[in-house]
Amino acid sequence: MVLIAQTLSTGKVKRNMPDPIPVMIIGRLAVDLNWQGKRIGKALLRDAILRTLQASEIARIRAILVEAISEEAKQFYEKCGFTVSPIAPMTVMITINDAISSLT
């Protein structure tokens, strides 16, 4: 878990949040080219979200942050409900509540 300034956050993430905001950073999730298109990426992201939800019960994590490695990766996260930071175009975030909603 890390703390980030509200200026890095998307509008939805910084609304009613402390400053700095406690977030979980997801490192690199990747699927081999031969296995892409089989929903493995979504399954990996779902698992990461579930683990973050468990940690948030202890650490009060308010959002999940990802530094997308490519435009394609950023688009994947955006399709999964993440929003782009206003000052860091390859940084995407989602609130814990929105992450929970994305699981259904």
Secondary structure as GFF3:
##gff-version 3
##sequence-region A 1 104
A	DSSP	beta_strand	2	4	.	.	.	ID=ss1
A	DSSP	three_ten_helix	6	8	.	.	.	ID=ss2
A	DSSP	alpha_helix	11	14	.	.	.	ID=ss3
A	DSSP	beta_strand	21	26	.	.	.	ID=ss4
A	DSSP	three_ten_helix	33	35	.	.	.	ID=ss5
A	DSSP	alpha_helix	40	59	.	.	.	ID=ss6
A	DSSP	beta_strand	63	67	.	.	.	ID=ss7
A	DSSP	alpha_helix	71	79	.	.	.	ID=ss8
A	DSSP	beta_strand	83	84	.	.	.	ID=ss9
A	DSSP	beta_strand	91	95	.	.	.	ID=ss10
A	DSSP	alpha_helix	96	102	.	.	.	ID=ss11
###
